[in-house]
Amino acid sequence: MSSMSFMEKLLDGIEVEWKPISEVTLRTSNIRWRDAIRSYQYIDLTSVSIETKQITDTSVIAPNNAPSRAQKLVKKDDVIFATTRPTQMRYCLIGDEYNGEVASTGYCVLRVKKEEVLPKWILHLISSGEFKNYLEENQSGSAYPAISDGHLHRADRRADRRADRPKKTIQLLSG
């Protein structure tokens, strides 16, 4: 049996470059509650199912009742990853339904540079056993282990500069 991982087998013969996640993602922004004029769906730490990797439940918040952790604006195709108890692997891809909504500061929002990689590429990479090992090595705390957004962004992941290569891989992964 080969000691190559699934990812190594999948990418065998394809030129790839190791990059930190920070080099293939964009900076994101927080909501300015004092300027907000509408209500938002709030994605808290329990909103994302560990099993299905989908948002299962949100609450409606407004500027007058928003929890202090309701800060991170999300857009379609963002990947959110829970930084509290990170080895639980609570993450999901944001779809149309939650475009422009607000997530907890307990999530790291990964917004890819689409000219470099696809969102589903990052989603696949953070679901890997290798990434979980990275989390175990870099989380801190015992009762409520956590990893910082900075540590997540520093993780080296395989990212091919040519957008057509990740697309081919994602097509293979999605059937």
C-alpha positions in Angstrom: 0.0 0.0 0.0 1.3 3.4 -0.9 2.3 5.9 1.8 1.1 8.8 -0.5 -1.9 10.7 0.8 -5.0 11.1 -1.3 -4.0 14.6 -2.1 -0.5 13.6 -3.1 -2.0 10.9 -5.4 -4.5 13.4 -6.9 -1.8 16.0 -7.6 0.9 13.5 -8.7 2.6 15.0 -11.7 1.0 18.4 -11.3 3.2 21.3 -10.5 2.2 22.8 -7.2 3.6 25.4 -4.9 3.3 25.4 -1.1 1.9 28.7 0.2 0.5 30.0 3.4 -3.3 30.3 3.4 -2.8 34.0 3.8 -1.3 34.3 0.3 -4.4 32.8 -1.3 -7.0 34.6 0.8 -8.2 38.2 1.0 -8.6 40.4 4.1 -12.2 40.5 5.4 -14.0 43.2 7.3 -16.2 43.5 10.4 -19.6 45.1 10.6 -19.9 48.6 11.8 -23.0 48.3 14.0 -23.4 52.1 14.4 -23.9 52.3 10.6 -26.1 49.2 10.3 -29.7 49.9 9.3 -31.1 46.4 8.9 -31.3 43.1 10.7 -28.9 40.2 9.9 -28.8 36.4 10.2 -26.2 35.6 12.9 -24.0 32.6 12.4 -22.8 31.6 15.9 -20.6 28.7 16.9 -23.4 26.3 17.1 -25.0 27.3 13.8 -22.7 25.1 11.8 -23.2 21.3 12.0 -20.0 19.4 12.6 -21.5 16.4 10.8 -23.0 18.0 7.7 -20.7 21.1 7.4 -23.8 23.2 6.7 -25.4 26.1 8.5 -28.4 24.6 10.3 -29.7 27.4 12.5 -29.2 31.1 12.8 -30.8 33.9 14.8 -31.9 37.3 13.6 -30.0 40.2 15.2 -30.2 44.0 14.8 -27.9 46.8 15.9 -29.8 47.1 19.2 -29.5 43.4 20.2 -26.4 42.1 18.5 -24.1 40.0 20.7 -20.6 41.5 21.1 -19.2 38.5 19.1 -21.4 39.2 16.1 -18.7 41.0 14.1 -17.6 39.2 10.9 -19.3 40.0 7.6 -19.4 37.0 5.3 -19.9 36.7 1.6 -20.9 33.9 -0.8 -18.0 31.5 -1.3 -16.3 32.4 2.0 -15.2 29.4 4.1 -15.7 29.9 7.8 -13.7 27.8 10.3 -14.4 27.7 14.1 -11.3 28.6 16.0 -12.6 27.5 19.4 -12.2 23.7 19.8 -10.7 23.6 16.2 -10.2 19.9 16.1 -14.0 19.4 16.1 -13.6 20.6 12.5 -16.6 22.9 12.4 -16.5 24.7 9.1 -18.6 25.4 6.0 -18.8 27.2 2.7 -21.1 30.2 2.7 -23.8 30.0 0.1 -26.2 32.6 -1.4 -28.6 32.4 1.5 -26.0 33.9 3.9 -24.2 36.3 1.6 -23.8 39.6 3.5 -24.7 38.2 6.9 -22.8 38.2 10.2 -20.7 35.5 11.8 -19.2 35.2 15.3 -15.7 36.2 16.0 -15.2 32.6 16.9 -14.9 31.9 13.2 -12.0 32.6 10.9 -13.3 33.8 7.6 -11.3 32.6 4.6 -12.1 34.6 1.5 -10.1 33.2 -1.4 -8.4 35.0 -4.2 -10.4 33.4 -6.9 -7.6 34.0 -9.5 -5.4 31.7 -7.4 -7.7 29.0 -6.0 -11.3 28.1 -5.7 -13.3 28.2 -2.5 -13.9 24.5 -2.6 -10.2 23.9 -2.9 -9.6 25.6 0.5 -12.7 23.8 1.9 -11.1 20.5 0.9 -7.7 21.4 2.2 -9.0 22.4 5.7 -10.9 19.1 5.9 -7.8 17.0 5.5 -6.1 15.0 8.2 -2.9 16.9 7.6 -4.7 20.1 8.5 -6.2 18.6 11.6 -2.7 17.6 12.7 -1.6 21.2 12.2 -4.5 22.3 14.4 -3.5 19.9 17.1 0.0 21.1 17.1 -0.9 24.8 17.1 -4.0 25.2 19.3 -3.6 26.5 22.8 -5.5 26.1 26.0 -6.9 23.0 27.6 -10.5 23.5 28.7 -11.4 25.5 25.6 -8.6 24.9 23.1 -8.4 27.5 20.3 -6.3 28.5 17.4 -5.8 32.1 16.3 -6.8 33.4 12.9 -3.1 34.2 12.4 -2.1 30.6 13.0 -4.8 29.5 10.5 -3.5 31.9 7.9 0.1 30.8 8.4 -0.8 27.1 7.6 1.1 26.0 4.5 -1.4 24.5 2.1 -0.9 23.2 -1.5 -2.1 25.9 -3.8 -1.4 26.0 -7.5 -1.1 29.4 -9.0 -2.9 28.5 -12.2 -6.6 28.6 -11.6 -7.3 25.9 -14.2 -5.5 23.2 -12.1 -7.6 23.6 -8.9 -10.7 23.6 -11.0 -9.7 20.3 -12.5 -9.1 18.9 -9.1 -12.4 20.2 -7.7 -14.1 18.6 -10.7 -12.5 15.3 -9.8 -13.5 15.7 -6.1 -17.1 16.7 -6.8 -17.7 13.9 -9.3 
